[in-house]
C-alpha cells in the first residue's frame, strides 16, 4: 500500500523503517516538503521558526546505524521539533521568540536534548512560540513572537485561537509537519495548545523532566512536556526524555518513582474500574455546545466501565498569586548569565532596554510584565508576599486540592474539561486528549489529572479514552 506520512505514528514509521520501505532521510525530507508547502506557503501556519541545517545529515547517519544493526531506541530516526526556548548546541539559535536573543547560540544542549539525541531523534528544527513563554505582555496574543510573528491554528487560520505558549510545537504536530514535538509549560502552555489543535499533550510531574537548558519563567512551575497526535506517541516521547540530572535537584526526587517503560501502560480497557472525578469548577466558562461534548465524553467513559464521581469542584487557585512575577527575574537572569559572554544581553534589564531601542519591531504588544518583574521585584526571592504565596499555592493545590480529592474519594484521576491551573501550580501531571469539535470546526479537548508521578495511571486512562472516543481529525490544509 505504501507509506502515508499524514497521521503516521512512531510505531508505523518504525515498521516502515524495518521493512526497508522508508528511511529516516526520506522521512525528514517529506516533513521538510510539508513545511515548505503549508507552513511557509499555502496556509502559512508559521509554526516552524528555524530549521536544523544538519537534519538530513543526522538522518542519513542514523540510517547507516540502522543498516549496521544498531537501533538506539524507539525514536531512532524520528524527526522531533523543539520549542524555541530549549537550548541546542548546534547551528540553530535559541531565542525564546525574542529579537533580543535572535543571535544567541546556546553553549550546550539542554539535558532533555541530550537524552533525545542519545535515543536517536532527529532534531528537525525550532518551533515558534508565544514570546518568552507568554510572560512579556498582558495583551500579547497566543502564538505571537517578535522574532517569528503570529502562529495560526490549522483548523481555522486567523479564526480560532492557536493556544499558547507552545503554539508552534502544537500546530506543527497537528498539521503533520513533524512526528512529535517538545514544548514547555508554566501554566497551560502545553495543555492549552494541545486542546486548541486536537492533539495529545502531556504536562508531566515537575522534576520528571530536567529543566536544565530551558529559558525559564519560574523555578516552581516550569517543565518541558510532550505533544503528539496519539497517547502512545506522547508516552514514547516522555519515556525518552526522563532521567536524573545532577544539575537539576528537582529531578533527584524522581528516582525510582516511575517506570522507564510507559508503553506498558497502554491498555485499551484502562477505563474499566477506574474512579474518575468530574471537575465542573470551570463549567461556566464553556458554551452549551462544549458542555454537550463534555457530557458525551462522560457517557463514553461510563460505557467503558469507569466509575464516575460527580459534584466535586476544583476552582481556580492562582488568580492572585505573585509567584511567577517574583521568580521570573531571578530565573531569567540566571539563564542569561550562562550564555555566550559576547552576547550583549545579560539580564532582564538588558532585554527591556533592547526592546525599547527596537520598539517598532519588538514592542508590538508592549512589555508590561517585563517592566513589572524588573521594577517591582528584587530578584532575591526574599519578599514576604512571594514566600507566603508560594507556600499557599502548594498547600491549596496539593494538600487541600488534588491530593485531598483523590484520597477522600478514592479516585484514580480528575477529569477536567479544557485547561485548569491546578496541575501547573501543584507541579502535578496532566494529559489532555482530543474530545471532538464544535459545529464551527473548533477543536475541544479534555484532561486527566493526578497526583505526583501518576503518569502511568493517567496514560492508561487517557489511552483507553482515546481508543474509545477516537475524536482526532486532521486539519484540511490549503
Protein Blocks (a to p, Z undefined) as FASTA:
>chain_A
ZZafehpafklmmmmmmnopacfklmmmmmmmmmmmmmmgmjonolafbdcfklmmmmmm
mmmmmmnopafbjknoiacdddfkbccddfbdceehpaklmmpccfbdcfklmmmmmnop
acfbdcdddehhhpabfkbcehiafklopaddfklghkacgbiaklmmmmmmmnopafbd
cdddfehplmmmmmmnopacddddehjaccehpacfblmlgccddddfbfklmmmmmmmm
gccdfklmklmmmgokacfblmlmmcfklmgopacdddfklmmmpcfklmmmmmmmmmmm
mmnopacdehiacddfklmccklmmmmmmmmmmmmmmmcfklmblbfklmmmmmmmmmmm
mmmnojmkmmmmmmmpghlopafklmmmmmmmmmmmmmmmmmmmmmmnopabdcdehjaf
klmmnopacddddfbdcfkopacdddddddehilmmmmmmmmmmmmmnomaccdddZZ
